[in-house]
Structure formats: C-alpha cells, structure tokens
Amino acid sequence: MKAMKPLSVAKFILNILQLLIGIALGLALIAGGSLAAGYYVFTKLTIVPQRPIFTEEKPKQPVAKSPSAAPAPAKSPVGPPSPASPSPAETETALYKGVINWSEGLILRDAPGSTAPRIGGVGYNQQVLVLEESPDQNWQRVKIVATGKTGWIKAGNIDKTSL
C-alpha cells in the first residue's frame, strides 16, 4: 500500500468538510423555505373575511319628509306651547341600553321568531335600546340608537350598559 502525501490527505479532508457543509446548508434552506411557506399559509388562513352585506341590510334611500313632519326650529317661548302629540318612539321606555356582542352582527326581524321576515341587521358593537322581551324570553325588541330602527333580535347577544 502506498502512503498518501500530506497534501493529498489535507485535500481529502477539505473535500469531506465541503460535502458536509453543502449538505447542512441544503437542509437549512429546505427547512427555512418550508417554515416560511407554512407561516405564509397560516397567516392567510387566520384572516377573518369581511361580513357580507345582504340586500335587505343595505341602507335604503332616505324618504323625503313632508314639511309638516320636520321638527320646528327652536324658538324662544313667546306664547303657550302648542299641543303636539309625542311620537310612539318617544313614549316607549327602554328596559336597558346595551351593545351587540355577537361578532358577525344580528338579523333584525319584524316579529319574534326565526321565520319572521328580515328587515335589516344590527352590527357588532352597535348600541341598542332593549324595549321589550318576548313571552318565552328568546327574542328582544330593540331600537338601534344610530338609526332609530326597531325590530326583533335573538336574545342573549347584548352586553348591558347604563341607560
């Protein structure tokens, strides 16, 4: 057997080291790429899509009010106040005030029950006044503070606030 020269032994060791470093770098690139791809997919799957707006929930065109229905500008009281009948909304007393806690919002119906026609919706964190509860206490009649619209929603989806 022929003895190896010191220079060829050093070259052999360097070639082995080069091979091992190449394998390690290749594995590191594969692992890093896999982690990056997994992170990208995971973040795309955790984004909550926007809630769709259905046709019955879209805001309708405002109806022009007759001049007699418009509130009169504030005047200094000169004579006795004119007898005006309060609107039904002013005479209704609320049981309590609250905000909607259901993250997707709620369907507003014209009567208690899941088969009642839809008349709109109430968004998450929207303020409402609870006007009454159904006899079985599964439904609540509410008035939306922002729009003044009233309707029935499923009970148990309101966080009470002060009135």
C-alpha positions as CSV (number, residue, x, y, z in Angstrom):
1,M,0.0,0.0,0.0
2,K,1.2,3.3,-1.0
3,A,1.4,6.1,1.7
4,M,-0.6,9.2,1.0
5,K,1.2,12.5,0.7
6,P,0.3,15.1,3.4
7,L,-1.0,17.5,0.8
8,S,-3.5,14.9,-0.6
9,V,-4.7,14.0,2.9
10,A,-5.5,17.7,3.6
11,K,-7.3,17.9,0.3
12,F,-9.3,14.8,1.1
13,I,-10.4,16.2,4.5
14,L,-11.3,19.6,2.9
15,N,-13.4,17.8,0.3
16,I,-15.3,15.8,3.0
17,L,-15.8,19.1,5.0
18,Q,-17.1,20.8,1.9
19,L,-19.5,17.9,1.3
20,L,-20.8,18.1,4.9
21,I,-21.2,21.9,4.8
22,G,-23.1,21.7,1.5
23,I,-25.5,19.1,2.9
24,A,-26.0,21.1,6.1
25,L,-26.7,24.3,4.0
26,G,-29.1,22.5,1.7
27,L,-31.1,21.1,4.6
28,A,-31.1,24.5,6.3
29,L,-32.5,26.1,3.1
30,I,-35.2,23.4,2.7
31,A,-36.2,23.8,6.4
32,G,-36.2,27.6,6.2
33,G,-38.3,27.6,3.0
34,S,-40.8,25.2,4.5
35,L,-41.2,27.3,7.6
36,A,-41.6,30.5,5.5
37,A,-44.3,28.8,3.3
38,G,-46.1,27.4,6.3
39,Y,-46.1,30.8,8.1
40,Y,-47.5,32.4,4.9
41,V,-50.3,29.9,4.6
42,F,-51.1,30.0,8.3
43,T,-51.4,33.8,8.3
44,K,-53.6,33.8,5.2
45,L,-55.9,31.2,6.8
46,T,-56.3,33.2,10.1
47,I,-57.6,36.4,8.4
48,V,-61.3,36.8,9.1
49,P,-63.1,37.8,5.8
50,Q,-65.4,40.8,5.7
51,R,-69.0,40.1,6.6
52,P,-71.2,40.2,3.5
53,I,-73.9,42.8,3.3
54,F,-77.2,41.3,2.0
55,T,-79.7,43.3,0.0
56,E,-82.2,43.5,2.9
57,E,-79.4,45.0,5.1
58,K,-78.2,47.7,2.7
59,P,-79.2,51.2,3.7
60,K,-82.2,52.4,1.7
61,Q,-82.5,55.8,0.1
62,P,-83.9,58.3,2.5
63,V,-87.5,59.2,2.0
64,A,-88.2,62.9,1.7
65,K,-90.3,64.0,4.7
66,S,-93.1,66.4,4.3
67,P,-92.5,69.8,5.7
68,S,-95.1,69.3,8.5
69,A,-93.2,66.2,9.8
70,A,-89.9,68.2,10.1
71,P,-89.1,69.5,13.6
72,A,-89.6,73.2,14.1
73,P,-86.5,75.2,14.8
74,A,-86.0,76.2,18.4
75,K,-87.7,79.5,19.2
76,S,-87.9,81.4,22.4
77,P,-91.2,80.7,24.1
78,V,-93.5,83.6,23.4
79,G,-96.9,82.0,23.9
80,P,-98.2,78.8,25.3
81,P,-96.6,75.7,23.9
82,S,-98.6,74.2,21.0
83,P,-100.2,70.8,21.9
84,A,-98.3,68.2,19.9
85,S,-98.7,64.5,20.4
86,P,-95.4,62.7,21.1
87,S,-94.3,60.1,18.6
88,P,-94.6,56.5,19.6
89,A,-90.8,56.2,19.8
90,E,-90.7,59.0,22.4
91,T,-93.3,57.3,24.5
92,E,-91.6,53.9,24.6
93,T,-89.4,53.3,27.6
94,A,-86.4,51.1,27.3
95,L,-85.7,48.3,29.7
96,Y,-82.0,48.9,29.3
97,K,-79.3,50.1,26.9
98,G,-76.6,47.8,25.5
99,V,-74.2,46.9,22.7
100,I,-74.3,43.9,20.4
101,N,-71.7,41.4,21.4
102,W,-72.1,38.9,18.5
103,S,-69.1,39.4,16.2
104,E,-71.0,38.8,13.0
105,G,-73.9,41.1,13.9
106,L,-77.5,40.1,14.2
107,I,-80.5,39.8,11.9
108,L,-83.3,42.4,12.6
109,R,-86.7,40.9,12.2
110,D,-90.2,42.4,12.2
111,A,-91.6,39.9,14.7
112,P,-90.1,37.4,17.2
113,G,-89.1,34.1,15.6
114,S,-86.6,32.8,13.2
115,T,-89.2,32.5,10.4
116,A,-90.3,36.2,10.7
117,P,-89.3,38.4,7.7
118,R,-85.9,40.1,7.9
119,I,-86.0,43.9,7.9
120,G,-82.3,44.6,8.3
121,G,-79.4,44.0,10.6
122,V,-77.5,45.2,13.7
123,G,-73.7,45.3,13.6
124,Y,-71.2,44.2,16.1
125,N,-70.7,46.7,19.0
126,Q,-73.7,48.8,17.8
127,Q,-75.7,50.5,20.6
128,V,-79.3,49.5,21.0
129,L,-82.1,50.1,23.5
130,V,-84.0,47.0,24.6
131,L,-87.7,47.9,24.5
132,E,-89.3,44.5,25.4
133,E,-88.8,40.8,25.5
134,S,-90.9,38.0,24.0
135,P,-93.0,35.9,26.5
136,D,-90.6,33.0,26.1
137,Q,-87.6,35.5,26.5
138,N,-85.9,34.1,23.4
139,W,-86.3,37.3,21.5
140,Q,-85.9,41.0,22.3
141,R,-87.4,44.0,20.6
142,V,-84.7,46.7,20.2
143,K,-84.3,50.1,18.8
144,I,-81.0,50.9,17.1
145,V,-79.6,54.1,18.6
146,A,-77.8,55.3,15.5
147,T,-80.8,54.8,13.0
148,G,-83.9,54.7,15.2
149,K,-85.0,51.5,13.5
150,T,-86.8,48.9,15.7
151,G,-87.1,45.2,15.3
152,W,-86.6,41.9,17.0
153,I,-83.3,40.1,17.6
154,K,-82.3,36.8,19.2
155,A,-81.9,37.3,23.0
156,G,-78.6,36.8,24.7
157,N,-76.4,38.8,22.3
158,I,-76.3,42.1,24.2
159,D,-73.9,43.4,26.8
160,K,-75.8,45.7,29.1
161,T,-74.6,49.3,29.6
162,S,-76.1,52.1,31.6
163,L,-79.3,53.7,30.4
